[in-house]
Amino acid sequence: MPGQLAPESQPTHPRGHVVSWRVYLAVFAALCVLTGVTVLVTGFDFGPLNLIVALGVAVTKASLVVLYFMHARYSPRLTGVVIAASIAFLAILVFLTLTDYLSRPWPLSAAG
């Protein structure tokens, strides 16, 4: 028929990387364990390291989600560049916020 492509000339769509259900199950188990660690460490006082411990667990969990559930691990290098650029931009925003926060006189008092 005119206007139709032969089967061999039709464009093929790449399926992408197929991740095993075992990988998803292992990542889910790791996220459950890390959630338990999050709850467990709230009962301990690490002093000035409280923030470091909490952020360490949170970053680990976020990394697992981005790498496996968002398929960043199996994506092209451009995806890694975009992720790195977004993390760099976040670091710049946090740095600029901290420069404002740390430059204020302490303790804050009401004027008047």
RAQUI-V938572 format. One record per residue. N is the residue number from 1. RES is the residue in one small letter. OMEGA is omega in whole degrees, -180 to 180 (NA if undefined). D_LAST is the distance of its C-alpha to the last C-alpha in whole Angstrom. Layout:
BEGIN
((N	RES	OMEGA	D_LAST) (N	RES	OMEGA	D_LAST))
END
This chain:
BEGIN
((1	m	179	87) (2	p	177	85) (3	g	179	82) (4	q	179	81) (5	l	174	81) (6	a	-177	83) (7	p	-178	82) (8	e	-180	82) (9	s	178	80) (10	q	-180	77) (11	p	177	74) (12	t	180	73) (13	h	179	69) (14	p	-179	68) (15	r	-177	67) (16	g	-178	65) (17	h	178	64) (18	v	-178	65) (19	v	-180	63) (20	s	178	65) (21	w	177	64) (22	r	177	64) (23	v	178	62) (24	y	179	59) (25	l	178	60) (26	a	178	59) (27	v	177	56) (28	f	178	55) (29	a	178	56) (30	a	178	54) (31	l	177	51) (32	c	178	52) (33	v	-180	52) (34	l	174	49) (35	t	175	47) (36	g	177	49) (37	v	178	47) (38	t	180	44) (39	v	-178	44) (40	l	-176	46) (41	v	176	43) (42	t	180	40) (43	g	-179	42) (44	f	176	41) (45	d	180	39) (46	f	180	39) (47	g	-178	36) (48	p	-180	34) (49	l	-180	37) (50	n	-179	36) (51	l	-179	35) (52	i	-180	38) (53	v	-179	41) (54	a	180	39) (55	l	178	39) (56	g	179	42) (57	v	-179	44) (58	a	180	42) (59	v	178	43) (60	t	179	47) (61	k	179	47) (62	a	179	46) (63	s	178	48) (64	l	-180	51) (65	v	-179	50) (66	v	-176	50) (67	l	-172	53) (68	y	-177	55) (69	f	176	54) (70	m	174	53) (71	h	179	56) (72	a	180	54) (73	r	-176	57) (74	y	-178	60) (75	s	177	58) (76	p	-177	59) (77	r	179	57) (78	l	177	55) (79	t	176	53) (80	g	178	52) (81	v	179	51) (82	v	179	49) (83	i	178	47) (84	a	179	47) (85	a	179	45) (86	s	177	43) (87	i	177	42) (88	a	178	41) (89	f	176	39) (90	l	179	37) (91	a	177	37) (92	i	180	35) (93	l	178	33) (94	v	179	32) (95	f	180	31) (96	l	177	29) (97	t	180	27) (98	l	178	27) (99	t	177	26) (100	d	-177	23) (101	y	-177	22) (102	l	180	23) (103	s	-180	21) (104	r	178	18) (105	p	-180	16) (106	w	-5	16) (107	p	179	15) (108	l	179	12) (109	s	180	9) (110	a	179	6) (111	a	175	4) (112	g	NA	0))
END
